[in-house]
């Protein structure tokens, strides 16, 4: 928020470059802090809970497909 007012105080190109570097340094520091916080918050999500043992797996099972008898219409098509 203070960046525009600080740019207004620049008197030469060197001041402008310094303000731009200060802006990007601050942005990088804030981004790094945010990533660290997010990583700390995600640790419990990835950790296994105490309720499940390490040997347990969660599998999705599907019932076996059953063969169906051909319908009358299907038989008529084969004959024709």
C-alpha positions, 0 to 999 in steps of 0.5 A: 500500500505504501509503494505508490507514495514511496515511488513519488519520493524517488528523485533519480533512476537509482531510487526507483530501482531501489524501491522496486527491489524493496517491493520484490524483496517484501513480496518474496518474504511475505510469500515465503511466510505464507508457504511455510504457514500453509505447509505447517497446516497441511502436515496433520492432513497428510499424517495417518490417524491413530485410529487406523493401523498401517496395515489397513488399506481402503479398497473400492470393490465392485460387484462381479458383472453377471452375464445376462440372457439375450433378450428377444430383440437381440435374438431377432437381430441375429436371425435377420 
